[in-house]
Amino acid sequence: MTKFLVELGDGGKRLDQFLQGKLGELSRSQIQKMIKAGEITVDGKEVAVHYFLKPGNEIKVKSQSASRRTKVNPPAGGQKSKLAGIKVIKEDKDYIVVNKPAGMVVHPDTIYKDNALVDWLVKKYPEVKKVGDDQKRPGIVHRLDKDVSGLMVVARTQKMFDYLKKQFQDRKVEKEYLALVHGVVVKDEGLIDRPIGRTVGGVMGVGSKNKKSREAGTQYRVVERFKNFTLLKIKIFTGRTHQIRAHMKSIGHGLIGDNLYVTRDIKRKKKQEDLGRVWLYACRLGFKDLDEKWQEFEVAMPEELKLFLGKIK
């Protein structure tokens, strides 16, 4: 058994991220599998892959085979296939509409430093390098979480970037998602109108009194109810980080496959399904182009989500 004590400087790090630095011979996916299998505990308890550490936490790696495991090369269907899997829905002289796959970040961050959507964008559309407010996010006017797939519009010109940005600010862009959540949602439709702000642990808290909390509006409508799940169509009027995930958890209906915003009852009963992603995708996107013409796009449900839905019907 291997033990690690979390020091002050490592507080706030994700468990799998922390361990990747300590168990260099293991890939992140291997570490995540060990966490899910209960081979790794924090203060003697099993936790989620995305658990945020606190100074003083004691981490135990139970598996005696951990030190003997070797890092394997990613399969052919790994990160490269995700980059190749980006589908261009519309290519216009002023913008591109893409279908981002799950498992890919939009732009690099402190954890994921490469293989982001912007890497693919600047290679395929080099003109976007000069577009936007931030050179690290060329052409990007909105984003999707790493484990969420679906439609995104990217500006190819500064004029289109500014126009799209204004449409987002004025809430003129229509963004619609399909989400599968735990439990049976009683109301046929509803509006969650509560501010969101980042907490000490790094996740987004709903109704947070944090000074940096910002208003957020999420509207949902029931599409279909199942025994233990509900399929929802969701529209958002703001674009806060993890908005849908945090808002749905706040009303007791966390998303399937979401290990970060999981409700206590699901966590306690260990009923969270391992999809390798969140059951959420941006299915429809609408905005105006520079000629003031309304452009609207839709994408079909990803196969892995369709398969899970078929299992519970």
BELTA-V866893 format. One record per residue. N is the residue number from 1. RES is the residue in three letters. PHI is phi in whole degrees, -180 to 180 (999 if undefined). NEAR is the number of other C-alpha atoms within 10 Angstrom. D_CENTER is the distance of its C-alpha to the mean C-alpha in Angstrom with 2 decimals. Layout:
BEGIN
n: (N | N)
res: (RES | RES)
phi: (PHI | PHI)
near: (NEAR | NEAR)
d_center: (D_CENTER | D_CENTER)
END
This chain:
BEGIN
n: (1 | 2 | 3 | 4 | 5 | 6 | 7 | 8 | 9 | 10 | 11 | 12 | 13 | 14 | 15 | 16 | 17 | 18 | 19 | 20 | 21 | 22 | 23 | 24 | 25 | 26 | 27 | 28 | 29 | 30 | 31 | 32 | 33 | 34 | 35 | 36 | 37 | 38 | 39 | 40 | 41 | 42 | 43 | 44 | 45 | 46 | 47 | 48 | 49 | 50 | 51 | 52 | 53 | 54 | 55 | 56 | 57 | 58 | 59 | 60 | 61 | 62 | 63 | 64 | 65 | 66 | 67 | 68 | 69 | 70 | 71 | 72 | 73 | 74 | 75 | 76 | 77 | 78 | 79 | 80 | 81 | 82 | 83 | 84 | 85 | 86 | 87 | 88 | 89 | 90 | 91 | 92 | 93 | 94 | 95 | 96 | 97 | 98 | 99 | 100 | 101 | 102 | 103 | 104 | 105 | 106 | 107 | 108 | 109 | 110 | 111 | 112 | 113 | 114 | 115 | 116 | 117 | 118 | 119 | 120 | 121 | 122 | 123 | 124 | 125 | 126 | 127 | 128 | 129 | 130 | 131 | 132 | 133 | 134 | 135 | 136 | 137 | 138 | 139 | 140 | 141 | 142 | 143 | 144 | 145 | 146 | 147 | 148 | 149 | 150 | 151 | 152 | 153 | 154 | 155 | 156 | 157 | 158 | 159 | 160 | 161 | 162 | 163 | 164 | 165 | 166 | 167 | 168 | 169 | 170 | 171 | 172 | 173 | 174 | 175 | 176 | 177 | 178 | 179 | 180 | 181 | 182 | 183 | 184 | 185 | 186 | 187 | 188 | 189 | 190 | 191 | 192 | 193 | 194 | 195 | 196 | 197 | 198 | 199 | 200 | 201 | 202 | 203 | 204 | 205 | 206 | 207 | 208 | 209 | 210 | 211 | 212 | 213 | 214 | 215 | 216 | 217 | 218 | 219 | 220 | 221 | 222 | 223 | 224 | 225 | 226 | 227 | 228 | 229 | 230 | 231 | 232 | 233 | 234 | 235 | 236 | 237 | 238 | 239 | 240 | 241 | 242 | 243 | 244 | 245 | 246 | 247 | 248 | 249 | 250 | 251 | 252 | 253 | 254 | 255 | 256 | 257 | 258 | 259 | 260 | 261 | 262 | 263 | 264 | 265 | 266 | 267 | 268 | 269 | 270 | 271 | 272 | 273 | 274 | 275 | 276 | 277 | 278 | 279 | 280 | 281 | 282 | 283 | 284 | 285 | 286 | 287 | 288 | 289 | 290 | 291 | 292 | 293 | 294 | 295 | 296 | 297 | 298 | 299 | 300 | 301 | 302 | 303 | 304 | 305 | 306 | 307 | 308 | 309 | 310 | 311 | 312 | 313)
res: (MET | THR | LYS | PHE | LEU | VAL | GLU | LEU | GLY | ASP | GLY | GLY | LYS | ARG | LEU | ASP | GLN | PHE | LEU | GLN | GLY | LYS | LEU | GLY | GLU | LEU | SER | ARG | SER | GLN | ILE | GLN | LYS | MET | ILE | LYS | ALA | GLY | GLU | ILE | THR | VAL | ASP | GLY | LYS | GLU | VAL | ALA | VAL | HIS | TYR | PHE | LEU | LYS | PRO | GLY | ASN | GLU | ILE | LYS | VAL | LYS | SER | GLN | SER | ALA | SER | ARG | ARG | THR | LYS | VAL | ASN | PRO | PRO | ALA | GLY | GLY | GLN | LYS | SER | LYS | LEU | ALA | GLY | ILE | LYS | VAL | ILE | LYS | GLU | ASP | LYS | ASP | TYR | ILE | VAL | VAL | ASN | LYS | PRO | ALA | GLY | MET | VAL | VAL | HIS | PRO | ASP | THR | ILE | TYR | LYS | ASP | ASN | ALA | LEU | VAL | ASP | TRP | LEU | VAL | LYS | LYS | TYR | PRO | GLU | VAL | LYS | LYS | VAL | GLY | ASP | ASP | GLN | LYS | ARG | PRO | GLY | ILE | VAL | HIS | ARG | LEU | ASP | LYS | ASP | VAL | SER | GLY | LEU | MET | VAL | VAL | ALA | ARG | THR | GLN | LYS | MET | PHE | ASP | TYR | LEU | LYS | LYS | GLN | PHE | GLN | ASP | ARG | LYS | VAL | GLU | LYS | GLU | TYR | LEU | ALA | LEU | VAL | HIS | GLY | VAL | VAL | VAL | LYS | ASP | GLU | GLY | LEU | ILE | ASP | ARG | PRO | ILE | GLY | ARG | THR | VAL | GLY | GLY | VAL | MET | GLY | VAL | GLY | SER | LYS | ASN | LYS | LYS | SER | ARG | GLU | ALA | GLY | THR | GLN | TYR | ARG | VAL | VAL | GLU | ARG | PHE | LYS | ASN | PHE | THR | LEU | LEU | LYS | ILE | LYS | ILE | PHE | THR | GLY | ARG | THR | HIS | GLN | ILE | ARG | ALA | HIS | MET | LYS | SER | ILE | GLY | HIS | GLY | LEU | ILE | GLY | ASP | ASN | LEU | TYR | VAL | THR | ARG | ASP | ILE | LYS | ARG | LYS | LYS | LYS | GLN | GLU | ASP | LEU | GLY | ARG | VAL | TRP | LEU | TYR | ALA | CYS | ARG | LEU | GLY | PHE | LYS | ASP | LEU | ASP | GLU | LYS | TRP | GLN | GLU | PHE | GLU | VAL | ALA | MET | PRO | GLU | GLU | LEU | LYS | LEU | PHE | LEU | GLY | LYS | ILE | LYS)
phi: (999 | -108 | -122 | -134 | -109 | -78 | -89 | -55 | -69 | -99 | -62 | 95 | -78 | -74 | -55 | -66 | -67 | -60 | -70 | -64 | -77 | -95 | -111 | -59 | -80 | -107 | -79 | -62 | -65 | -65 | -64 | -63 | -64 | -66 | -64 | -65 | -83 | 82 | -79 | -126 | -127 | -121 | 53 | 80 | -119 | -77 | -132 | -77 | -56 | -92 | -62 | -94 | -78 | -125 | -56 | 99 | -61 | -107 | -104 | -119 | -102 | -72 | -66 | -70 | -87 | -59 | -72 | -95 | -74 | -117 | -73 | -100 | -70 | -63 | -67 | -59 | -92 | -84 | -62 | -61 | -68 | -67 | -64 | -69 | -82 | -68 | -105 | -86 | -88 | -149 | -118 | -117 | -64 | -106 | -157 | -130 | -112 | -124 | -108 | -77 | -78 | -69 | 95 | -124 | -81 | -75 | -141 | -60 | -138 | -68 | -98 | -106 | -94 | -148 | 54 | -99 | -56 | -66 | -63 | -68 | -62 | -69 | -77 | -85 | -129 | -57 | -64 | -70 | -55 | -98 | -108 | 117 | -102 | -139 | -65 | -82 | -130 | -61 | 75 | -86 | -112 | -157 | -143 | -127 | -60 | -53 | -92 | -118 | -109 | 130 | -77 | -140 | -109 | -124 | -81 | -101 | -130 | -66 | -63 | -69 | -59 | -63 | -70 | -64 | -59 | -65 | -63 | -66 | -64 | -86 | 59 | -96 | -79 | -102 | -123 | -127 | -127 | -112 | -138 | -110 | -120 | -72 | 82 | -100 | -75 | -73 | -72 | -68 | -157 | -168 | -128 | -100 | -120 | -137 | -66 | -127 | -149 | -76 | -93 | -60 | -75 | 97 | -86 | -93 | -99 | -92 | 75 | -63 | -90 | -56 | -61 | -91 | -63 | -130 | -61 | -151 | -127 | -129 | -109 | -129 | -142 | -71 | -96 | -159 | -108 | -122 | -61 | -124 | -140 | -139 | -93 | -122 | -103 | -125 | -120 | -117 | -102 | -135 | -123 | -80 | -58 | 56 | -56 | -63 | -63 | -70 | -65 | -67 | -62 | -64 | -106 | 84 | -132 | -66 | -76 | -62 | 82 | -94 | -85 | -92 | -110 | -100 | -73 | -61 | -65 | -69 | -66 | -66 | -86 | 53 | -103 | -73 | -83 | -97 | -94 | 78 | -167 | -93 | -80 | -160 | -148 | -81 | -90 | -144 | -144 | -136 | -161 | -100 | -87 | -70 | -93 | 67 | -94 | -73 | -115 | -135 | -135 | -137 | -129 | -76 | -66 | -59 | -59 | -65 | -76 | -63 | -64 | -65 | -62 | -64 | -70 | -95 | -76)
near: (12 | 12 | 13 | 15 | 15 | 19 | 13 | 11 | 9 | 16 | 17 | 18 | 20 | 19 | 24 | 25 | 17 | 17 | 20 | 17 | 11 | 11 | 15 | 12 | 16 | 20 | 18 | 17 | 12 | 18 | 22 | 21 | 14 | 19 | 22 | 16 | 11 | 15 | 18 | 26 | 22 | 22 | 12 | 11 | 11 | 15 | 18 | 22 | 19 | 17 | 19 | 21 | 23 | 21 | 14 | 14 | 16 | 17 | 20 | 18 | 21 | 16 | 14 | 11 | 9 | 18 | 14 | 10 | 13 | 12 | 12 | 10 | 8 | 11 | 9 | 8 | 10 | 11 | 15 | 12 | 12 | 17 | 19 | 11 | 14 | 18 | 14 | 13 | 15 | 13 | 13 | 10 | 10 | 15 | 20 | 18 | 18 | 20 | 21 | 28 | 24 | 23 | 19 | 23 | 22 | 22 | 19 | 17 | 11 | 5 | 9 | 13 | 10 | 13 | 17 | 20 | 22 | 23 | 19 | 15 | 21 | 15 | 11 | 10 | 13 | 14 | 15 | 24 | 19 | 15 | 22 | 23 | 14 | 11 | 12 | 14 | 19 | 25 | 29 | 26 | 19 | 15 | 19 | 21 | 17 | 18 | 20 | 19 | 24 | 26 | 26 | 24 | 23 | 25 | 26 | 26 | 19 | 17 | 14 | 21 | 24 | 17 | 18 | 25 | 18 | 14 | 15 | 19 | 13 | 11 | 14 | 14 | 21 | 15 | 22 | 22 | 20 | 21 | 26 | 26 | 26 | 24 | 19 | 17 | 22 | 10 | 9 | 12 | 14 | 14 | 14 | 16 | 15 | 17 | 21 | 26 | 23 | 18 | 15 | 13 | 15 | 13 | 18 | 23 | 24 | 24 | 17 | 16 | 14 | 15 | 8 | 12 | 19 | 17 | 16 | 22 | 19 | 19 | 18 | 23 | 17 | 19 | 15 | 14 | 18 | 14 | 10 | 11 | 20 | 21 | 23 | 22 | 19 | 24 | 20 | 21 | 20 | 18 | 19 | 20 | 17 | 16 | 21 | 25 | 22 | 22 | 27 | 22 | 22 | 18 | 11 | 18 | 23 | 27 | 29 | 26 | 21 | 24 | 22 | 20 | 23 | 24 | 20 | 12 | 11 | 17 | 14 | 10 | 8 | 10 | 11 | 20 | 16 | 12 | 14 | 13 | 19 | 26 | 26 | 29 | 28 | 25 | 23 | 19 | 20 | 17 | 19 | 16 | 15 | 12 | 6 | 8 | 9 | 11 | 10 | 13 | 15 | 15 | 15 | 11 | 16 | 16 | 9 | 13 | 17 | 12 | 11 | 15 | 15 | 9 | 7 | 10 | 9)
d_center: (32.64 | 30.90 | 30.14 | 28.23 | 28.63 | 25.90 | 27.66 | 27.17 | 25.51 | 22.76 | 21.84 | 18.23 | 17.04 | 14.70 | 17.07 | 16.05 | 16.12 | 19.49 | 20.95 | 20.19 | 22.53 | 25.07 | 25.05 | 25.14 | 26.57 | 23.50 | 20.33 | 16.94 | 16.62 | 20.11 | 19.39 | 16.44 | 18.91 | 21.52 | 19.51 | 18.77 | 22.47 | 23.65 | 25.24 | 23.64 | 24.16 | 23.90 | 27.15 | 28.17 | 25.27 | 22.54 | 19.06 | 15.43 | 13.96 | 11.79 | 15.02 | 15.94 | 19.54 | 22.56 | 25.82 | 28.26 | 25.94 | 27.66 | 25.68 | 27.61 | 27.03 | 29.25 | 29.34 | 32.56 | 31.39 | 28.58 | 30.99 | 32.34 | 29.17 | 28.64 | 25.64 | 25.51 | 24.70 | 21.50 | 22.49 | 23.05 | 19.89 | 17.79 | 16.01 | 18.90 | 18.49 | 14.91 | 16.48 | 19.34 | 17.20 | 16.15 | 18.31 | 20.21 | 20.83 | 23.16 | 24.87 | 26.88 | 28.89 | 26.87 | 23.29 | 21.12 | 18.77 | 16.43 | 14.30 | 11.34 | 10.77 | 7.89 | 8.19 | 8.87 | 8.16 | 9.94 | 12.40 | 13.63 | 13.30 | 15.35 | 13.65 | 12.85 | 16.00 | 16.43 | 15.48 | 13.18 | 13.47 | 16.07 | 18.14 | 18.63 | 19.36 | 22.06 | 23.65 | 23.93 | 24.49 | 26.06 | 27.11 | 23.65 | 24.39 | 26.62 | 24.38 | 22.49 | 22.74 | 21.14 | 22.16 | 18.98 | 17.08 | 19.76 | 19.69 | 16.21 | 16.52 | 13.01 | 9.47 | 6.23 | 2.77 | 4.03 | 3.96 | 4.64 | 8.18 | 11.00 | 13.40 | 13.62 | 16.99 | 18.16 | 21.57 | 24.33 | 26.83 | 26.95 | 28.60 | 25.79 | 23.21 | 25.28 | 25.76 | 22.13 | 21.34 | 24.17 | 23.03 | 19.64 | 21.65 | 24.11 | 21.52 | 23.17 | 20.15 | 19.19 | 15.59 | 15.44 | 12.92 | 13.83 | 12.51 | 14.28 | 14.88 | 17.25 | 20.78 | 22.92 | 22.23 | 25.82 | 25.71 | 25.56 | 23.66 | 22.70 | 21.37 | 19.39 | 20.74 | 19.96 | 19.07 | 16.02 | 16.53 | 15.33 | 17.25 | 19.17 | 16.76 | 14.00 | 11.95 | 12.43 | 15.66 | 16.92 | 20.53 | 20.50 | 23.78 | 22.31 | 24.11 | 20.97 | 19.54 | 19.14 | 19.82 | 17.16 | 18.00 | 16.28 | 18.65 | 18.48 | 21.06 | 21.80 | 22.07 | 23.25 | 23.88 | 24.21 | 25.80 | 22.84 | 20.01 | 19.57 | 18.13 | 17.28 | 17.25 | 15.43 | 16.30 | 15.14 | 17.85 | 16.02 | 12.86 | 11.96 | 9.00 | 6.96 | 10.08 | 9.97 | 8.60 | 11.20 | 13.80 | 13.88 | 14.32 | 17.02 | 19.05 | 18.86 | 16.66 | 13.35 | 11.12 | 12.25 | 10.56 | 8.66 | 10.66 | 9.72 | 10.73 | 13.44 | 16.80 | 19.94 | 21.72 | 19.19 | 18.91 | 22.72 | 23.43 | 20.92 | 20.01 | 16.31 | 15.87 | 14.56 | 12.88 | 11.19 | 7.93 | 6.92 | 9.86 | 8.67 | 9.62 | 11.29 | 14.82 | 17.05 | 17.52 | 20.84 | 22.51 | 25.98 | 27.16 | 29.84 | 32.54 | 31.20 | 30.46 | 27.59 | 25.18 | 23.00 | 20.83 | 19.45 | 17.89 | 18.60 | 16.49 | 15.12 | 17.69 | 15.78 | 14.74 | 18.30 | 19.80 | 18.25 | 19.38 | 22.76 | 23.18 | 23.04 | 25.30)
END
